[in-house]
């Protein structure tokens, strides 16, 4: 993520499921898809939901490392996939700065790239997304959180 996150956007399991299903509704009109490629790790859960909803049985992964909690680093490909991407649907949870998306687009230039959430810097790199959030927002995904008390905003809590 570019700069310091000023806003937070916590996403529950229920919300993620609804948003991933909404993504599948949009993608159903654009298929059929031969396979889905999930960008690990964040794209695994949305890809599973999309694969179920679109009845796609062939699911693969491309493994890219670019985040360490909230610290952005240069993306590194850990596992690639073959082909040019024709009739392949790439699924990720989020496009942020676009650095991961650029790498995967180079790998699979003919693929359709879909994310659940998009930020302005990366949005031009995806073909389909559901929700746009500002660049200065940090999205907290359900697999990164535990339930705990948070101070109200008026008391100096997080925004």
C-alpha positions as CSV (number, residue, x, y, z in Angstrom):
1,X,0.0,0.0,0.0
2,X,1.3,3.5,-0.8
3,X,1.7,5.8,2.2
4,X,0.2,5.4,5.7
5,X,-3.3,4.0,6.0
6,X,-5.6,6.7,7.3
7,X,-8.8,4.7,7.2
8,X,-9.7,1.1,8.0
9,X,-12.2,-1.1,6.3
10,X,-12.9,-4.3,8.3
11,X,-14.5,-7.1,6.2
12,X,-16.4,-9.9,7.9
13,X,-16.7,-13.4,6.6
14,X,-20.3,-12.8,5.7
15,X,-19.5,-9.6,3.8
16,X,-16.6,-11.3,1.9
17,X,-18.9,-14.1,0.9
18,X,-21.6,-11.8,-0.3
19,X,-19.1,-9.7,-2.2
20,X,-17.4,-12.7,-3.8
21,X,-20.8,-14.1,-4.8
22,X,-21.6,-10.7,-6.4
23,X,-18.3,-10.9,-8.3
24,X,-19.4,-14.4,-9.5
25,X,-22.7,-12.9,-10.8
26,X,-20.9,-10.3,-12.8
27,X,-18.4,-12.9,-14.2
28,X,-21.1,-15.5,-15.1
29,X,-22.2,-13.2,-18.0
30,X,-18.7,-13.0,-19.3
31,X,-17.7,-16.7,-19.3
32,X,-17.6,-19.6,-19.8
33,X,-14.3,-20.0,-18.0
34,X,-12.0,-22.9,-18.6
35,X,-10.2,-22.5,-15.3
36,X,-9.6,-20.1,-12.4
37,X,-6.2,-19.0,-11.2
38,X,-6.2,-17.7,-7.6
39,X,-3.5,-15.3,-6.5
40,X,-2.3,-16.6,-3.2
41,X,-2.9,-16.1,-0.4
42,X,-5.7,-13.5,-0.5
43,X,-7.4,-14.7,-3.6
44,X,-7.9,-18.3,-2.3
45,X,-11.1,-17.7,-0.5
46,X,-12.8,-15.5,-3.1
47,X,-11.6,-17.9,-5.9
48,X,-13.2,-20.9,-4.1
49,X,-16.5,-19.0,-3.8
50,X,-16.4,-17.9,-7.5
51,X,-15.4,-21.4,-8.6
52,X,-18.4,-22.9,-6.8
53,X,-20.8,-20.3,-8.1
54,X,-19.6,-20.7,-11.7
55,X,-19.2,-24.5,-11.5
56,X,-15.5,-24.3,-12.5
57,X,-13.6,-27.4,-11.3
58,X,-10.1,-26.5,-12.5
59,X,-8.5,-24.2,-10.0
60,X,-4.8,-23.4,-9.9
61,X,-2.7,-20.8,-8.1
62,X,-0.1,-18.3,-8.9
63,X,1.9,-17.5,-5.8
64,X,3.2,-13.9,-5.3
65,X,4.6,-12.4,-2.2
66,X,4.3,-8.6,-1.8
67,X,3.0,-7.9,1.7
68,X,4.1,-8.6,5.2
69,X,1.2,-7.6,7.4
70,X,1.0,-3.9,6.5
71,X,4.4,-3.5,4.9
72,X,4.6,-3.4,1.1
73,X,7.7,-4.9,-0.6
74,X,8.6,-5.6,-4.2
75,X,6.5,-8.5,-5.5
76,X,8.2,-11.9,-5.9
77,X,6.8,-14.8,-7.9
78,X,7.0,-18.0,-5.9
79,X,4.9,-20.1,-8.3
80,X,3.8,-19.4,-11.9
81,X,1.3,-20.9,-14.2
82,X,1.7,-21.8,-17.9
83,X,-0.2,-20.5,-20.9
84,X,-1.3,-17.1,-22.2
85,X,-4.5,-16.9,-20.1
86,X,-7.2,-17.4,-22.8
87,X,-10.5,-18.4,-21.1
88,X,-8.8,-18.2,-17.7
89,X,-10.2,-16.2,-14.9
90,X,-7.7,-14.7,-12.4
91,X,-9.2,-14.0,-9.0
92,X,-7.7,-12.0,-6.1
93,X,-9.1,-10.3,-3.0
94,X,-7.7,-6.9,-3.7
95,X,-5.8,-4.8,-6.2
96,X,-3.9,-2.1,-4.3
97,X,-0.9,-0.4,-6.0
98,X,-1.1,-2.8,-8.9
99,X,2.4,-4.3,-8.6
100,X,1.1,-7.9,-8.2
101,X,-1.5,-7.4,-10.9
102,X,1.2,-6.2,-13.4
103,X,3.3,-9.3,-12.8
104,X,0.3,-11.7,-13.2
105,X,-0.9,-9.8,-16.3
106,X,2.5,-10.2,-17.9
107,X,2.3,-13.9,-17.1
108,X,-1.2,-14.4,-18.4
109,X,-1.9,-11.5,-20.8
110,X,-5.1,-12.9,-22.3
111,X,-6.8,-13.7,-18.9
112,X,-9.7,-11.9,-17.3
113,X,-8.6,-10.3,-14.1
114,X,-11.2,-10.0,-11.3
115,X,-10.9,-8.7,-7.7
116,X,-13.4,-8.3,-5.0
117,X,-12.0,-4.9,-3.9
118,X,-10.0,-2.3,-5.8
119,X,-8.1,0.8,-5.0
120,X,-7.6,3.7,-7.5
121,X,-3.9,3.0,-8.3
122,X,-4.6,-0.6,-9.3
123,X,-8.1,-0.4,-10.6
124,X,-7.1,0.1,-14.3
125,X,-5.3,-3.3,-14.2
126,X,-8.4,-5.3,-13.4
127,X,-11.3,-6.1,-15.7
128,X,-14.0,-6.7,-13.0
129,X,-14.3,-5.7,-9.4
130,X,-17.1,-5.2,-6.8
131,X,-16.1,-2.4,-4.4
132,X,-13.7,0.4,-4.7
133,X,-12.0,1.9,-1.6
134,X,-9.7,4.9,-1.3
135,X,-6.0,4.4,-1.7
136,X,-5.4,5.4,2.0
137,X,-7.7,2.7,3.3
138,X,-6.4,-0.5,4.8
139,X,-8.7,-3.5,4.3
140,X,-8.8,-5.9,7.2
141,X,-9.8,-9.3,5.8
142,X,-11.5,-11.8,8.1
143,X,-8.5,-14.2,8.1
144,X,-6.3,-11.5,9.5
145,X,-8.5,-10.5,12.5
146,X,-9.8,-11.7,15.8
147,X,-12.7,-10.2,17.7
148,X,-11.8,-7.7,20.4
149,X,-13.1,-4.4,21.9
150,X,-12.3,-1.2,19.9
151,X,-12.6,2.3,21.3
152,X,-15.4,4.4,19.7
153,X,-14.1,7.0,17.2
154,X,-15.2,9.9,19.5
155,X,-12.9,8.4,22.2
156,X,-9.9,8.3,20.0
157,X,-10.5,4.9,18.5
158,X,-9.6,3.8,15.0
159,X,-11.4,5.4,12.1
